[in-house]
Amino acid sequence: YGAEQELTAQFLLPFYTWNYTINKYLSSFENVFSSHGIDLIFNNTHNSVDEERRLLEGIYSKTPSARPDFLLFATCNSCSNPNLDILEKINNEIPVILIDRYFPTAPYFQYIGVNNTYIGSRAAQYLLQNRHRNIGYVKAYNDLSTIKERFVAFCSTLADADVFMPRQNIFEISGKDVGFITDIQNEADSIGARILSLPERPTAIVCSFDRIGVALIKFFLKNNVRIPEDICIIGCDNDLDVAPMSPLSLTTFRHPYRKCAEEAVERMLRLKKDADSAPRKIEYYSEFMIGESTQP
């Protein structure tokens, strides 16, 4: 765009080995921004609201000439958004674009993300259409707003069909960094054993992310449980890194990371021309991909 239009964006996100979705956002934004000649600075919040606040305070304390032109802000391990106060102050001076992290009480931010309600609802609809009524769910990092939205939408869609998950069918991965299958296999084995010990086994299990799903597939097959005939498995994030480790292709969702990155560039250029441009919320729908884990 020429030297007079050079832009810099600072992106705060929790860069963790377990978070395939955030990692894909990172690589997609890096590629798209680079192709447009936009400087992109990454900061790792380590999924901590305290570290997030420290970074925000550091940005806010800089002189205007030392600040980025835009601040991109991703999810963090909190649904209560304790740093909203300082983010509001920054937004008055530096345009803030929320990436897959929506603040219902603060609709005046620019927002780009995936429709997480659709993800939860679509998974539930698919299971209902295939006559599943005894369903289980394995959660992880439920304090992330995106994961919570999916779970709430999933439960709500089931409830609309008069299907309710009993408490014993809801499980949670407690590990903080589960980047590799080996990191969560023992915990997934424990959850799998609890599932098999239930008086009435669920016929379907939905997982917060693919790595849990693959670990459960390995456990069930090792214990002579047929997939999907006895139990079917649904993941969430089309984790290409872990897919080769799965004995069966996983039913999952592919998110439009590049579309989000391209929209962010367009939004920045629009705001550069018109700083008073009204806040816009754009959500993209993920692609539901049916694999062998739910369909023979």
N, C-alpha and C positions, 0 to 999 in steps of 0.2 A: 504493500500500500504506500510505500514511500516513507522517507524518514519523518516527514511531518505527521504521519499517522501511526508511528510506532506505539504499540500498546503493551502493557505489562499486566498480567493477571496473577494473583496469588491464590493458590488453591489449598485450603485446609481440609485434610481428610485423614482418616485412621488407616494408615498403611500397615496392614497385618497380613501374615501369610495365610491365615484362615479365610480372609475376606476376598474371595475371588471376584465378587461384584465390584468392590472398590478398586481392586487391582485393574480390572478391565476399564473402569471409568478413567483411571489414571493413564493407562496406555492410549486409550482412544483420544482423550483430551490432548495428550502430548503430541500425538500424530497430527491431529486436525489443526491445533494451534500452530505447530511448527510449519505446516504447509501454508499457513496464512501469514507467517512472519511475526507471530505474536509471542512475546516472551512469557513463559509460564513457570512460575516458582511454586514448588511443592513444599508444604510443611506437614509433618506427621503429628497429629494430635494424640497418637497412641491410644485412641479410644477413651481418652480421659477428659472430663469437663474442666478439670483444673489446668491441664496442659493447654487445652483449647483456649481458656481464658487468658493464660499467660501469653499465648501467641497473639490473640486479639488485642490485648493491652499494648503489646510491643508495636503492632501495626498502627494503633491509634496514637501512640506517643510520638511517632515520627513526624518530621516536618512534611508539609504537603508535597514538596519536590521529591522526597524520599519514599513516598507511599506508592503502592501499585495503583494502576488506573481502575482496576476492578478486583473485587474479592469474591472468590468462589468458595462455597461453604457446604461441606458434605455432612453426612450423618455422624453421630457420636453416641456413646453409650448412655443416653439419657432421653427420656420422653418428656421431662419437665422443663427442658430448655432453660437452665439456670443462667446462661450467658446471654439471654435475649436482650438485657438492658444495654450492655456494651455494644452488641451487634446493631441495635437500633441507633446508637450514637454514631457508629461508623458509617451506617447507611446514609446518614445525612450529609456525609462528606465524600464517601467512596461508594459507588454503586455495588450492592451486594447481590449476588445471584446464588440462590439456594439450589443445590444439585441433589435431587432425591431426598430432600429433608424439608418437609413442609411444616410451617408453624400456623396452625388453625387460628390462633389468637392474633396473628400478625400478618394479614394478607397483603401488606404493602411492600413485601419483598418480591423481586423477580424470582420466578421458580421454574425449574426444568427438571423433569424426572420421569419415572415410569409409574404407571397406574398400579399401585400395590394392592388396592382393593380388588381390581380385576384378577390379579394373580391368585389371591385367596379364594375368590368366588369361583373362578374357572376350575380350580382344582376340586372344589367341593361339588360343583355341577357335574364334572366328569365322573366322579365316584358315584353320585346319586343316579346318574344316567345308566351306570353299569351295575345298579342294584346293590351297592354297598350300603349297609346301615350301621354296622359295627366298625367304627373307624378310629384310628389312633393318630396321634400327632407328636412328633419329636421336635422340641423347641431348642433354640440356642440363641443367646444374646437377645432376649426378648425386650431389653430396654432400648434397643434400636427402634426408632419410630417406623422404619420400613417393615421390619419383621413383625412388629406389633400390629401394624395395619393389615398385613396379610392374614395373621392369625385371627384377628377380630372379624374380618370379612369372611374367612373360611367358616368360623363358628356360626356367624349370622346366616349364611347361606344354608347351612345344615339345619339350623333352627327353623328357617322358613319352610322347610320340608318336614318339620316335626322329627328331626333326627338330632340327638344330643350326645356329645361325647361324655362318657362318665369320667370322673376325675382319674381313675386308675388307668385310663387310656391316654393320658397326657403325660409326656416324659420330657426331661430337660437335660441337655448336655451341659455339664458344669465347667468343663475346661476353658481356660482363658485364651489359649493359642492352639488351635487345632489345624495347623497348616497341612499336615500330612495324614494319610489314612492311619498310619501307625500311631499317631498321637491320640486318635479317638477310637481305635478299634476295641480296646479293652472296655471303654465306657459303652460303646455301641453293643458289645457282647453282653454286658450286664443288662442293658435295656432290652436287648433281644430275648434274654433268658426270662426277664420279667414278663415280656409280652407272651411268651410261650407258656408261662405258668398261670396266666389268667384263666378263670373258669370258662369264659367265652373269648377266644382269641379274636382280635380285630382281623377283618379280611383285607384291610387297606391301612397303610401308614404313610402319612405325609411328613416330610422332613424340611426343616428351615433352610438347609442348603445341601447340595449334592453329596458332599463328603460324608455326611451322616448316612444318606441313602445308600451309597456304595458300601460303607462299612456294614450296614444292616443286611444288604444283599449277601455279602460274604458270610456273615454269621448264619443266616437262615439256610443258605445252601449247604453249609457245613453240617447243619443239624437236620438235614433231610426235609426241609420245608420247601415246598415247590413255589416258585415265583414265576408268574403271577397267580397260579391256580389256587394256592392256599392263602398267600398274602401278596398283595401288590404294593409297590413302592413308588412314591412321587417325590422328586426333588424340587429344586427351585431355580438354579442359576446357570444351567448349561456349562458346567465346569469342565472345560476341555482338558485341563491339566490332570484331572482325576479320572476322566472317562476311560482311558485305556486300562485302568486298574480294575474296572468293573467287569464281572463275568457276563453281565447282561447290559444292554443299552438302557439308560435310565430315562423315564418320562420326566420331563423338566420344562423349564421356561428359558427362552433365549431373549435377553434384554437388548434394547436398541441403544447401546452405548454411543455409537458413532453419531446417531441422529441427535442425541443429547449434546454432544460436543459441537456439532455443526450449528445447532440452534443457539448454543452459548456464544459462538462467534458472531452470528447474525445479531443476537441481542446486544452484544457489546458495541458493535458498529452502529446500531440504531441509537443506543444511548449516548454514544460519542457525538452523534449529530444532534440529538435532542435529549438533553439531560433530564427533561421533565416528562419523558415518555412514561405513560401509565404502566404500573406493574402488570405483568402478564404471567399467568400460570399455564404451562403447557405440559401435558402428560402423554407419554407414548405407551402403547400397548405391547406387552411382551408376547413373543410367539410361543404358543403351547406346542411342545414337541412330544409326541407319543412314542415311547420306546418299549422294549421287551419287558420291562419291569411291571407294566400294567396290561400289556397285550401280547399274547403268545405269538 
